[in-house]
């Protein structure tokens, strides 16, 4: 339903732990086509890759800018020492993508040991949009890895998005992000072990992903974050905790961060409206079937579910001892 092909897939639901698993994995290359939204290089970034001869059009850049803005808060408050970095950069970088510091890095209870020199790896980075956002806050050692990229991309900001597997990497990192990517891999246990190998001791990996919870029970196969066939596994909090501990991590914190997307996306699917359809809020927010009041209500419901640990996505903060 993401692209509207309406292809049919079968999932297995574990009666013991509630995990959902795609029964038969097809050739996924056609579901990660070159025009897949997270694979588009950013406009005016100085991106250079084999086969890229022209910069993206303004319209393509605007599309990516909107998608980035949808994933990061628009507020300008940032944590600790990075507050001055944002203030200093705003006047210089108007016209480039300026978004709020990622919420999942603004934790106050944990010390992530971050400095502008911290080496950061983004697993399943796509074209590197998360890393480009971080570069605006002064980080300058930023690497992404994604086997589904058409080619590796190097940006003038020092960001690299590599067409590679985790097993191809040998250096260790100060922070590793897996931002809605673990659910896409055929062997999550092996991937978590690779992340553990690449992380420096006493540092953190942050895993963000959909969680089997209230939205699955409410919407069933219309749950927008089921996303077949790209999402091969969808875990409960308990199951993912067990997997990360088996990989050698200590789970220090789990924060639910679901949004109104679980409602409006699923409601659209229930009405047979694909995510990239012209009628979709994702594509045309001003022409969608939802009123402003409904959208506000969806956001309020998501906040309530997060407080009760029943939202449909969460961030796991994993420490390597």
C-alpha positions as CSV (number, residue, x, y, z in Angstrom):
1,X,0.0,0.0,0.0
2,X,3.0,2.4,0.3
3,X,3.2,2.8,-3.5
4,X,-0.3,1.4,-4.3
5,X,0.6,-1.9,-6.0
6,X,-1.6,-3.7,-3.5
7,X,0.5,-6.8,-3.7
8,X,-0.5,-9.5,-1.2
9,X,1.9,-10.9,1.5
10,X,1.5,-13.2,4.4
11,X,2.9,-12.6,7.9
12,X,3.3,-15.0,10.8
13,X,2.4,-13.9,14.3
14,X,4.2,-15.6,17.1
15,X,1.7,-16.9,19.7
16,X,4.3,-16.7,22.4
17,X,5.9,-13.2,22.0
18,X,3.7,-11.4,19.5
19,X,6.4,-10.8,16.9
20,X,5.3,-10.5,13.3
21,X,7.5,-12.0,10.5
22,X,7.1,-11.9,6.8
23,X,6.6,-15.6,5.7
24,X,8.1,-15.5,2.3
25,X,10.6,-12.7,1.4
26,X,10.4,-11.7,-2.3
27,X,13.1,-10.1,-4.3
28,X,13.2,-6.8,-2.5
29,X,15.1,-4.8,-5.1
30,X,11.9,-3.7,-6.9
31,X,10.5,-2.4,-3.6
32,X,13.6,-0.3,-3.1
33,X,13.7,1.3,-6.5
34,X,16.1,4.2,-7.3
35,X,13.2,6.7,-6.8
36,X,12.4,5.4,-3.3
37,X,12.1,8.6,-1.2
38,X,14.9,7.9,1.3
39,X,17.4,7.2,-1.4
40,X,17.2,10.7,-3.1
41,X,20.4,12.8,-2.6
42,X,19.7,16.2,-1.0
43,X,19.5,19.3,-3.2
44,X,22.5,21.7,-3.2
45,X,24.5,19.3,-1.1
46,X,27.4,18.8,-3.5
47,X,26.6,15.1,-3.7
48,X,28.8,13.1,-6.0
49,X,28.2,9.5,-6.9
50,X,29.0,7.2,-9.8
51,X,26.3,7.8,-12.4
52,X,25.1,11.1,-11.0
53,X,25.7,13.7,-13.7
54,X,23.2,16.3,-12.7
55,X,21.9,17.9,-9.6
56,X,18.3,17.2,-8.6
57,X,15.6,19.6,-9.7
58,X,14.3,22.2,-7.3
59,X,11.0,20.2,-7.1
60,X,12.8,17.0,-6.1
61,X,14.8,19.0,-3.5
62,X,11.6,20.4,-2.1
63,X,10.1,17.0,-1.8
64,X,13.1,15.7,0.2
65,X,13.0,18.9,2.4
66,X,9.4,18.2,3.3
67,X,10.1,14.6,4.1
68,X,13.1,15.5,6.3
69,X,11.0,18.1,8.1
70,X,8.3,15.4,8.7
71,X,10.9,13.3,10.7
72,X,12.5,16.0,12.8
73,X,10.9,18.5,15.1
74,X,10.9,22.1,13.9
75,X,11.8,23.6,17.3
76,X,15.2,25.3,17.7
77,X,15.9,24.1,21.2
78,X,18.8,21.6,21.3
79,X,20.7,19.9,24.1
80,X,23.6,21.3,26.0
81,X,26.7,22.4,24.1
82,X,25.0,22.2,20.7
83,X,22.6,25.2,21.4
84,X,25.3,27.7,20.4
85,X,26.1,25.6,17.3
86,X,22.6,26.0,16.0
87,X,22.4,29.7,16.7
88,X,25.7,30.3,15.0
89,X,24.8,28.3,11.9
90,X,21.3,29.7,11.3
91,X,22.3,33.0,9.8
92,X,25.0,31.4,7.6
93,X,23.0,28.5,6.3
94,X,19.7,29.9,5.3
95,X,18.6,28.1,2.1
96,X,20.0,24.8,3.3
97,X,17.9,22.3,5.2
98,X,17.7,23.5,8.8
99,X,15.7,21.3,11.1
100,X,15.5,20.8,14.9
101,X,18.0,18.6,16.7
102,X,16.7,15.0,16.6
103,X,14.5,14.4,19.6
104,X,15.9,10.9,20.2
105,X,19.4,12.5,20.9
106,X,18.0,15.0,23.3
107,X,17.9,12.6,26.2
108,X,18.7,14.0,29.6
109,X,19.1,10.9,31.7
110,X,21.9,9.4,29.6
111,X,25.3,10.7,28.7
112,X,25.9,9.8,25.1
113,X,29.5,11.2,25.2
114,X,28.9,13.3,22.1
115,X,31.2,16.1,20.8
116,X,31.4,17.6,17.4
117,X,34.3,15.2,16.7
118,X,32.2,12.1,17.6
119,X,32.2,9.4,14.9
120,X,28.6,8.5,14.0
121,X,27.3,5.6,11.9
122,X,23.8,5.5,10.5
123,X,22.7,1.9,9.7
124,X,20.2,1.8,6.8
125,X,21.0,5.5,6.1
126,X,19.4,5.7,2.7
127,X,20.9,8.8,1.0
128,X,22.1,10.1,4.3
129,X,19.4,12.7,5.2
130,X,19.7,12.0,9.0
131,X,23.5,12.6,8.8
132,X,23.1,15.7,6.7
133,X,20.8,17.1,9.4
134,X,23.4,16.3,12.1
135,X,26.1,18.0,10.1
136,X,24.2,21.3,10.6
137,X,24.9,21.0,14.3
138,X,28.7,20.8,13.9
139,X,29.2,17.0,13.6
140,X,31.8,16.2,11.0
141,X,32.6,12.5,11.1
142,X,29.3,11.1,9.7
143,X,29.0,7.8,7.8
144,X,25.9,5.9,6.5
145,X,25.6,2.4,5.2
146,X,22.8,1.0,3.1
147,X,23.1,-2.0,0.8
148,X,20.0,-0.9,-1.2
149,X,21.6,2.3,-2.4
150,X,22.2,2.4,-6.2
151,X,25.7,3.9,-5.5
152,X,27.7,5.4,-2.7
153,X,27.3,9.1,-2.2
154,X,29.8,11.7,-0.9
155,X,28.6,15.1,0.2
156,X,30.6,18.3,0.4
157,X,29.6,18.5,4.1
158,X,31.8,15.5,4.9
159,X,28.9,13.1,5.0
160,X,29.2,9.7,3.3
161,X,26.4,7.3,2.5
162,X,28.0,4.0,1.5
163,X,26.5,1.2,-0.6
164,X,27.8,-1.5,1.7
165,X,27.0,-4.1,4.3
166,X,27.9,-3.7,8.0
167,X,30.3,-6.6,7.6
168,X,32.3,-4.5,5.1
169,X,33.2,-1.9,7.9
170,X,36.1,-2.3,10.2
171,X,36.5,1.0,12.2
172,X,34.7,1.6,15.5
173,X,32.2,4.4,16.2
174,X,31.3,6.6,19.1
175,X,27.5,6.4,18.3
176,X,25.6,4.1,16.0
177,X,22.0,4.8,14.9
178,X,19.6,2.4,13.3
179,X,16.7,4.7,12.5
180,X,13.8,2.5,11.4
181,X,16.1,0.0,9.7
182,X,16.3,-3.1,11.8
183,X,12.8,-4.1,10.7
184,X,14.1,-4.2,7.1
185,X,17.0,-6.7,7.6
186,X,16.6,-10.4,7.0
187,X,18.7,-11.3,10.1
188,X,18.1,-8.8,12.9
189,X,20.1,-10.9,15.4
190,X,23.2,-10.9,13.2
191,X,22.8,-7.2,12.5
192,X,22.7,-6.3,16.2
193,X,25.8,-8.3,16.7
194,X,27.5,-6.4,13.9
195,X,26.4,-3.1,15.5
196,X,27.9,-4.3,18.8
197,X,31.2,-5.1,17.0
198,X,31.5,-1.7,15.5
199,X,30.6,0.3,18.6
200,X,33.3,1.5,21.0
201,X,33.0,0.2,24.6
202,X,31.1,2.4,27.0
203,X,29.2,4.0,24.1
204,X,25.6,3.8,22.8
205,X,23.7,2.5,19.9
206,X,20.2,3.9,19.4
207,X,17.7,1.6,17.7
208,X,14.4,3.2,16.6
209,X,11.7,1.0,15.0
210,X,8.0,0.2,14.9
211,X,6.6,-1.7,17.9
212,X,3.8,-4.2,17.8
213,X,1.3,-2.7,20.2
214,X,-2.1,-0.9,20.2
215,X,-2.1,0.2,16.5
216,X,-1.6,-3.4,15.4
217,X,-4.5,-4.6,17.5
218,X,-6.7,-1.7,16.3
219,X,-6.0,-1.7,12.6
220,X,-4.6,-5.2,11.9
221,X,-3.4,-5.5,8.3
222,X,-4.2,-1.8,7.7
223,X,-1.6,-0.8,10.2
224,X,0.5,1.6,8.2
225,X,3.8,0.5,9.8
226,X,3.3,-3.1,8.8
227,X,4.6,-1.9,5.4
228,X,5.0,-5.2,3.5
229,X,7.2,-6.4,2.2
230,X,10.0,-4.0,3.3
231,X,9.3,-4.7,7.0
232,X,10.4,-8.3,7.5
233,X,10.1,-8.3,11.3
234,X,8.0,-6.2,13.7
235,X,8.9,-6.8,17.3
236,X,7.3,-6.2,20.7
237,X,9.4,-4.3,23.3
238,X,10.1,-7.5,25.2
239,X,11.3,-9.4,22.2
240,X,13.6,-6.7,20.9
241,X,15.0,-6.3,24.5
242,X,15.8,-10.0,24.5
243,X,17.5,-9.8,21.1
244,X,19.7,-6.8,22.0
245,X,20.8,-8.5,25.3
246,X,21.7,-11.6,23.4
247,X,23.9,-9.4,21.1
248,X,25.8,-8.2,24.2
249,X,24.1,-4.8,24.9
250,X,22.6,-3.5,28.1
251,X,19.2,-1.8,27.5
252,X,19.5,1.5,29.4
253,X,16.3,3.2,28.3
254,X,13.3,2.7,26.0
255,X,11.4,5.8,24.9
256,X,8.1,5.6,23.0
257,X,8.0,8.2,20.3
258,X,5.0,7.3,18.1
259,X,3.2,10.0,16.2
260,X,-0.2,10.8,14.6
261,X,1.1,8.8,11.5
262,X,-0.1,5.6,13.1
263,X,-3.7,6.9,12.9
264,X,-3.9,8.9,9.7
265,X,-1.8,6.5,7.7
266,X,-3.8,3.5,8.9
267,X,-7.1,5.2,8.4
268,X,-6.0,6.0,4.8
269,X,-5.2,2.3,4.2
270,X,-8.5,1.3,5.6
271,X,-10.0,3.5,2.9
272,X,-7.8,2.0,0.2
273,X,-5.7,5.2,-0.1
274,X,-1.9,4.4,-0.6
275,X,0.7,6.5,1.1
276,X,2.0,8.1,-2.1
277,X,-1.5,8.6,-3.6
278,X,-2.5,12.2,-4.5
279,X,-5.3,12.0,-1.9
280,X,-2.8,11.1,0.9
281,X,-1.9,13.5,3.7
282,X,1.7,12.4,3.0
283,X,1.6,13.9,-0.5
284,X,-1.0,16.7,-0.2
285,X,-1.6,17.6,3.4
286,X,-3.9,20.5,2.4
287,X,-6.1,18.2,0.3
288,X,-6.4,15.2,2.5
289,X,-9.6,13.7,4.0
290,X,-8.7,14.7,7.5
291,X,-9.7,18.0,9.3
292,X,-7.3,19.9,11.4
293,X,-9.2,18.8,14.5
294,X,-8.8,15.2,13.5
295,X,-5.1,15.6,13.1
296,X,-4.8,17.3,16.4
297,X,-6.8,14.5,18.0
298,X,-4.5,11.9,16.4
299,X,-1.4,13.6,17.8
300,X,-3.0,13.8,21.3
301,X,-3.9,10.1,21.1
302,X,-0.3,9.2,20.1
303,X,1.1,11.2,23.1
304,X,-1.2,9.4,25.4
305,X,-0.2,6.0,24.0
306,X,3.5,6.9,24.4
307,X,3.0,7.7,28.0
308,X,1.4,4.3,28.6
309,X,4.1,2.6,26.5
310,X,1.6,1.5,23.9
311,X,2.7,3.7,20.9
312,X,3.6,2.0,17.7
313,X,7.3,3.0,17.6
314,X,10.1,3.4,20.2
315,X,13.8,4.2,20.6
316,X,16.0,1.7,22.4
317,X,19.2,3.1,24.0
318,X,21.7,0.3,24.1
319,X,25.1,0.5,25.9
320,X,28.1,-1.6,25.1
321,X,29.8,-2.4,28.4
